[in-house]
Amino acid sequence: MEPSEGNAWFYIRDHQQHGPVGIFELKKMFEQGILTAESFIWTKELEGWQTMKSLNLFPDSNLVSPVNLAGNWEEIKKETYPQGRPIVRYLARFFDLSLFSLFLITFVSVFSPRFILESSGITIFILSLVLYVLVEASILSIFGNTLGKTILNARLRMVNGERIDFVTAFKRSIFVTAAGMGFGVPLINFICFYFSYFDLKKNGRSTWDHQIGTVVLYGKVSFARILFVSLFPFSLLVAGLII
Protein backbone atom coordinates (compact mmCIF):
# COMPACT_ATOMS: atom_id res chain seq x y z
CA MET A 1 0.00 0.00 0.00
CA GLU A 2 1.29 3.47 -0.94
CA PRO A 3 1.04 5.76 2.10
CA SER A 4 -0.98 8.90 1.47
CA GLU A 5 0.42 12.12 2.91
CA GLY A 6 -3.01 13.52 3.70
CA ASN A 7 -4.39 10.49 5.51
CA ALA A 8 -5.03 10.43 9.25
CA TRP A 9 -3.79 7.20 10.83
CA PHE A 10 -4.95 5.47 14.00
CA TYR A 11 -2.97 2.84 15.88
CA ILE A 12 -3.25 0.38 18.77
CA ARG A 13 -0.72 0.58 21.60
CA ASP A 14 -0.93 -0.61 25.21
CA HIS A 15 -4.47 -1.93 24.66
CA GLN A 16 -5.65 1.53 23.58
CA GLN A 17 -6.69 2.89 20.20
CA HIS A 18 -4.84 6.14 19.53
CA GLY A 19 -4.75 8.80 16.84
CA PRO A 20 -4.97 10.55 14.61
CA VAL A 21 -1.39 10.98 13.41
CA GLY A 22 0.08 11.69 9.98
CA ILE A 23 2.24 9.28 8.00
CA PHE A 24 5.37 11.19 9.15
CA GLU A 25 4.52 10.67 12.83
CA LEU A 26 3.62 7.06 12.15
CA LYS A 27 7.02 6.41 10.56
CA LYS A 28 8.84 8.14 13.43
CA MET A 29 7.05 5.99 16.02
CA PHE A 30 8.00 2.93 13.99
CA GLU A 31 11.65 3.99 13.77
CA GLN A 32 11.76 4.71 17.51
CA GLY A 33 10.28 1.31 18.37
CA ILE A 34 7.07 2.77 19.80
CA LEU A 35 5.26 0.84 17.08
CA THR A 36 6.47 -2.43 15.63
CA ALA A 37 5.95 -4.42 12.48
CA GLU A 38 3.19 -6.28 14.33
CA SER A 39 1.37 -3.14 15.50
CA PHE A 40 -2.15 -2.71 14.22
CA ILE A 41 -3.02 0.49 12.34
CA TRP A 42 -6.01 1.85 10.43
CA THR A 43 -6.93 4.65 8.04
CA LYS A 44 -10.07 5.42 6.07
CA GLU A 45 -8.77 3.59 2.99
CA LEU A 46 -8.59 0.29 4.90
CA GLU A 47 -11.53 -2.02 5.52
CA GLY A 48 -10.28 -2.93 8.99
CA TRP A 49 -7.26 -2.84 11.31
CA GLN A 50 -4.12 -4.35 9.80
CA THR A 51 -0.50 -4.85 10.86
CA MET A 52 2.17 -2.48 9.64
CA LYS A 53 4.02 -5.51 8.31
CA SER A 54 1.11 -6.61 6.14
CA LEU A 55 0.77 -3.14 4.62
CA ASN A 56 4.51 -2.76 3.99
CA LEU A 57 4.28 1.00 4.50
CA PHE A 58 8.01 1.56 4.94
CA PRO A 59 9.80 -0.97 2.69
CA ASP A 60 13.13 0.90 2.94
CA SER A 61 13.27 0.43 6.70
CA ASN A 62 15.39 -2.44 7.98
CA LEU A 63 13.84 -2.39 11.42
CA VAL A 64 12.54 -5.69 12.74
CA SER A 65 9.90 -5.98 15.38
CA PRO A 66 11.72 -6.77 18.68
CA VAL A 67 8.72 -8.64 20.01
CA ASN A 68 6.39 -10.85 18.08
CA LEU A 69 2.98 -9.62 19.15
CA ALA A 70 1.12 -11.72 16.61
CA GLY A 71 0.94 -14.65 18.98
CA ASN A 72 -0.65 -12.45 21.62
CA TRP A 73 -3.08 -10.76 19.25
CA GLU A 74 -6.12 -12.66 20.51
CA GLU A 75 -5.38 -11.40 24.02
CA ILE A 76 -4.84 -7.85 22.77
CA LYS A 77 -8.04 -8.01 20.78
CA LYS A 78 -10.06 -8.69 23.91
CA GLU A 79 -9.15 -5.26 25.25
CA THR A 80 -8.87 -3.19 22.08
CA TYR A 81 -11.72 -4.59 19.98
CA PRO A 82 -10.68 -3.62 16.44
CA GLN A 83 -13.89 -5.34 15.34
CA GLY A 84 -15.87 -2.83 17.36
CA ARG A 85 -17.42 -2.82 20.83
CA PRO A 86 -21.19 -2.86 20.29
CA ILE A 87 -21.98 -3.47 23.96
CA VAL A 88 -19.92 -0.47 25.06
CA ARG A 89 -21.55 1.69 22.41
CA TYR A 90 -25.07 0.58 23.36
CA LEU A 91 -24.41 1.10 27.08
CA ALA A 92 -22.99 4.57 26.45
CA ARG A 93 -25.97 5.56 24.32
CA PHE A 94 -28.57 4.23 26.76
CA PHE A 95 -26.79 6.00 29.59
CA ASP A 96 -26.86 9.29 27.67
CA LEU A 97 -30.49 8.74 26.67
CA SER A 98 -31.49 7.91 30.24
CA LEU A 99 -29.76 11.00 31.57
CA PHE A 100 -31.45 13.17 28.95
CA SER A 101 -34.82 11.55 29.68
CA LEU A 102 -34.40 12.36 33.36
CA PHE A 103 -33.78 16.03 32.56
CA LEU A 104 -36.64 16.08 30.05
CA ILE A 105 -39.15 14.52 32.45
CA THR A 106 -38.08 16.88 35.22
CA PHE A 107 -38.40 19.90 32.93
CA VAL A 108 -41.79 18.91 31.48
CA SER A 109 -43.10 17.99 34.95
CA VAL A 110 -42.62 21.58 36.08
CA PHE A 111 -44.73 23.05 33.28
CA SER A 112 -47.06 20.17 32.39
CA PRO A 113 -47.16 17.43 35.03
CA ARG A 114 -50.39 16.08 33.54
CA PHE A 115 -48.60 15.19 30.30
CA ILE A 116 -46.09 13.04 32.19
CA LEU A 117 -48.80 11.31 34.24
CA GLU A 118 -50.97 10.52 31.23
CA SER A 119 -48.19 9.45 28.85
CA SER A 120 -46.96 5.87 28.64
CA GLY A 121 -43.34 4.95 29.16
CA ILE A 122 -42.94 4.08 25.47
CA THR A 123 -44.30 7.48 24.43
CA ILE A 124 -41.86 9.29 26.69
CA PHE A 125 -38.98 7.08 25.47
CA ILE A 126 -39.73 7.76 21.78
CA LEU A 127 -40.11 11.48 22.49
CA SER A 128 -36.77 11.51 24.31
CA LEU A 129 -35.17 9.57 21.47
CA VAL A 130 -36.33 12.04 18.82
CA LEU A 131 -35.42 15.15 20.80
CA TYR A 132 -32.04 13.67 21.74
CA VAL A 133 -31.01 13.72 18.06
CA LEU A 134 -30.65 17.50 18.24
CA VAL A 135 -29.24 17.47 21.76
CA GLU A 136 -26.59 14.86 20.99
CA ALA A 137 -25.47 16.72 17.86
CA SER A 138 -25.07 19.88 19.93
CA ILE A 139 -23.11 18.10 22.67
CA LEU A 140 -20.78 16.41 20.19
CA SER A 141 -20.07 19.60 18.26
CA ILE A 142 -19.42 21.60 21.46
CA PHE A 143 -17.65 19.11 23.73
CA GLY A 144 -16.45 16.50 21.21
CA ASN A 145 -17.95 13.60 23.13
CA THR A 146 -20.93 12.53 25.22
CA LEU A 147 -20.76 11.74 28.92
CA GLY A 148 -21.55 8.06 28.36
CA LYS A 149 -18.74 7.59 25.83
CA THR A 150 -16.32 9.51 28.02
CA ILE A 151 -17.03 7.29 31.03
CA LEU A 152 -16.55 4.17 28.90
CA ASN A 153 -13.37 5.51 27.32
CA ALA A 154 -14.70 5.75 23.77
CA ARG A 155 -14.08 8.70 21.44
CA LEU A 156 -15.88 9.81 18.29
CA ARG A 157 -13.83 11.49 15.56
CA MET A 158 -13.97 12.24 11.87
CA VAL A 159 -11.83 9.87 9.76
CA ASN A 160 -9.46 12.77 9.14
CA GLY A 161 -8.95 13.07 12.88
CA GLU A 162 -10.88 16.29 13.36
CA ARG A 163 -13.61 16.77 15.94
CA ILE A 164 -17.08 16.15 14.59
CA ASP A 165 -19.04 19.22 13.49
CA PHE A 166 -22.73 19.89 14.17
CA VAL A 167 -24.07 18.98 10.71
CA THR A 168 -22.16 15.67 10.63
CA ALA A 169 -23.16 14.91 14.23
CA PHE A 170 -26.79 15.66 13.39
CA LYS A 171 -26.73 13.32 10.37
CA ARG A 172 -25.08 10.61 12.44
CA SER A 173 -27.60 10.95 15.27
CA ILE A 174 -30.50 10.59 12.81
CA PHE A 175 -28.83 7.57 11.22
CA VAL A 176 -28.22 5.90 14.61
CA THR A 177 -31.77 6.62 15.80
CA ALA A 178 -33.30 5.23 12.60
CA ALA A 179 -31.03 2.35 11.56
CA GLY A 180 -29.60 1.51 14.97
CA MET A 181 -32.63 1.96 17.20
CA GLY A 182 -35.65 1.86 14.88
CA PHE A 183 -36.90 5.13 16.40
CA GLY A 184 -37.60 3.19 19.60
CA VAL A 185 -40.60 1.36 18.11
CA PRO A 186 -41.04 -1.99 19.90
CA LEU A 187 -39.90 -5.05 17.92
CA ILE A 188 -38.46 -2.89 15.14
CA ASN A 189 -35.82 -1.58 17.53
CA PHE A 190 -34.78 -5.14 18.46
CA ILE A 191 -34.43 -6.02 14.77
CA CYS A 192 -32.28 -2.92 14.27
CA PHE A 193 -30.17 -3.81 17.33
CA TYR A 194 -29.62 -7.31 15.96
CA PHE A 195 -28.43 -6.27 12.51
CA SER A 196 -26.35 -3.32 13.71
CA TYR A 197 -24.65 -5.53 16.32
CA PHE A 198 -23.45 -8.12 13.83
CA ASP A 199 -22.62 -5.44 11.25
CA LEU A 200 -20.29 -3.79 13.75
CA LYS A 201 -18.72 -7.09 14.85
CA LYS A 202 -18.12 -8.12 11.24
CA ASN A 203 -16.80 -4.87 9.77
CA GLY A 204 -15.35 -3.08 12.80
CA ARG A 205 -17.29 0.06 11.86
CA SER A 206 -21.02 0.62 11.82
CA THR A 207 -22.81 1.40 8.56
CA TRP A 208 -23.47 4.99 9.60
CA ASP A 209 -19.84 5.63 10.58
CA HIS A 210 -18.73 4.26 7.22
CA GLN A 211 -21.26 6.33 5.28
CA ILE A 212 -20.80 9.58 7.20
CA GLY A 213 -17.03 9.37 7.62
CA THR A 214 -16.65 9.00 11.37
CA VAL A 215 -14.76 6.54 13.56
CA VAL A 216 -15.16 5.46 17.18
CA LEU A 217 -11.95 4.73 19.10
CA TYR A 218 -11.93 2.49 22.17
CA GLY A 219 -9.73 2.19 25.23
CA LYS A 220 -9.56 0.05 28.33
CA VAL A 221 -12.49 0.50 30.67
CA SER A 222 -12.89 -0.85 34.19
CA PHE A 223 -15.70 -3.14 35.27
CA ALA A 224 -16.80 -0.53 37.82
CA ARG A 225 -17.51 1.98 35.06
CA ILE A 226 -19.39 -0.57 32.99
CA LEU A 227 -21.44 -1.50 36.06
CA PHE A 228 -22.23 2.13 36.83
CA VAL A 229 -23.31 2.92 33.27
CA SER A 230 -25.40 -0.28 33.17
CA LEU A 231 -27.17 0.28 36.48
CA PHE A 232 -28.03 3.94 35.92
CA PRO A 233 -30.76 3.37 33.25
CA PHE A 234 -32.02 0.34 35.17
CA SER A 235 -32.30 2.40 38.37
CA LEU A 236 -34.32 5.07 36.58
CA LEU A 237 -36.63 2.43 35.14
CA VAL A 238 -37.23 0.87 38.57
CA ALA A 239 -37.78 4.32 40.11
CA GLY A 240 -40.32 5.13 37.39
CA LEU A 241 -42.25 1.92 38.03
CA ILE A 242 -42.33 2.55 41.77
CA ILE A 243 -43.51 6.14 41.37
N, C-alpha and C positions, 0 to 999 in steps of 0.2 A: 504493500500500500504506500502511495506517495503522500507524505505528510503535507497538509495544507496549512499555510502560514496563518490564515484567518480563523482556523478552527479553535474552538474552546475544548480542552481535554479535561476529563475527570479520571481520577485514579483511586485505587483501593490501597490503603496502607494502615497497618495496626487496627484492622477490623473496622475501619471507617472509610466511607466514600468521601473523597475530597475533590476540590476543584471550584471554579475552573482555572486552568493554567494554559498558556500558549505552548506551542511546540518547542520554543526555545527553553522555557522553564522545564518542560518535560524532559528534554535532552540533558539539561544540567543536573536534574535529580537522578537521572539514569547514570550519568558519568560520576556523580558523587556517591553512588551506591545507595541513595535513599530509595530508589526504585530499582528493581532487578529485571532480568529477562523474563522472569515468571510473574511479574506484577501485572495485575489486571487493569486495563484502561478502557475508556469509552469516549467516543465523540459522536456527533449527530449522524455521521456517514456510516456508522457501524450499526448492525442489527442488535448486537448485544455486547456485553463485556468480553474482551479478548486479552490474551497475554501480549506483552510487548514483543516477545520472541516470535509469536505466530504472525504478527503484523510486519516484522522486519523493518521497523521504522528507521533505524540507524544502522544500516548495513556496513558502514565504514568503521564502526566502533568495534574494538576487539575485547570489550569488557565481557566477562562471563559472570553469570549470576553466582554469588558466593554460596547461596543456600538454595537448594531445590525446593521451592514451595509447592510444586505441583502435587507432590504426594500428600500435602496437608490441605489441599484446596477444598475438599469436602468439609473439613473442620472450619476453614475460613468462611466458606459459603454460609454456614449456619448463622454467622454473626454479621455478615455484610449483605447477604441477599441480593446478588446481582440480578436474580430473576424477579426481583420485586418483593415487597412485604405487604401483601394485601390486608392482613390482619391489623398491622400497625396503622395503615392508612384508614381503614374502616373505623378503628377505635378513635383515632385522632378526629375524624370527621364527626362521629357521633358525640364525642366530647364537646366539640365546638358547637354542634347543633343543640345539644342539651343546654349548654351554657347560654346560648342565644335565646332558646325557648324560655328559659328561666327569666331572663331580662324582659322578654316580650310579654310573658304572662303577667309579670309584676307591673309593667308599664300599662298594659291594657286594663288590668284589674283596678287601677286607680281611676281611670276615666269611664270604663264600661264593665263593671264587675258582672253584670248580667250576661254579657257575651261569653265570658269565660265559663260561667256556671251552666249555660245552656248549650255550649259547644262540646262535641265529643272529642276524645283524645286524638282520634285520627284527623279530625278537622283542624285542630290546633297544630298537630305535627306537620300536615301538608302546608298550612299557612306559614309556619316557621321555615319550612324547607324552601318555599318560594321566595320569601322575604330575605332569607339568608344568602341567596344568590348575590344580591346587591351588597349586602353587608360584608360577605367574604371577599368580594372583589375589592372593596374599599380597604379592608384590613390588609390584604396582600399587597396592594399597591402602596400603602402607607408604611407598614411595618415590615413587609417582606416575608412574613410567615404568620400562621395562626397560632394560637396558644396551644392547641392540641398537638400540632406537629412539633412545636418547640419542645414541649414536655417529652415527647417520644423521639426526640433527636432526629427529626426528618426535616429536610429543607426543600423548598420549591424554587427552581430557577428556570430561566430561559435556557435553551440549548447553547446559546452563545455566552452563557455565564452571567448575564445581566439579571437584575431583579425584575420580577414580572410587573408589567404596567397594568393600569386599570382595565383597559379594553381587553387585553389578553386574559386577565384574571376573570373578567366578566364572562367572556366566551367559555372559558374553562369551567367556571361554576355552573353555567347552564348545561354544558355537556355532561358534567358529573351528575347533576341533578336528574337529567333526562336519561342518559344511557347507563349511569352507574346506580341510580336509585329509583328509577321509574316514577319520578315525582312523588314518591311515598305512597303510591297506590298499592293496597294490599295485593299480594300474589305477584303482580307485575314487578314490584320492587325485589322480591326474592329471585325472580327469573333474571333480572338485571344483575343482582349480586352474584349469581351463579356464573353467568357468562363473563362478567368483568373480572371475577376472581381468577378463573382459569386463563383468561386472556393475559392478565398481568403475570401469572406464574409462567406462562409459556414464552412470552416475548420480553419480559423484563420491564416493559413500559406499557401503560394503559393506552387504549385507542385514542383517547382524548389528548394525552400528552404527546403522542406521536403526531396527531393531526395539527395540534395547535403550536407545537414546538417548545414544549416544556419538559423538564426532567425533575424527578424527585430523588434526592440523595438521602441515604440512610446511615445512621451510626449506631453504636452500641447503646442499648437502653436497659436500665435495670428492671428487675421484676416488680419492684416497689412502684415505679412509675406506671408500668403497664396495669398493675392492680388498681392504682388510684384512678387512672383514666377509665378503666372498665367499670369500677364501682360507682363513679359519679353519675352517669346516666341512669344506672339501675336504682340508685338511691332516690333520684328525682321521680322516677316512675313509681316506686313504692310510696313515697311521700304523697304523690298525686292521688294514688288509690286510697290511701288512708284518709286524706282530706275530703 
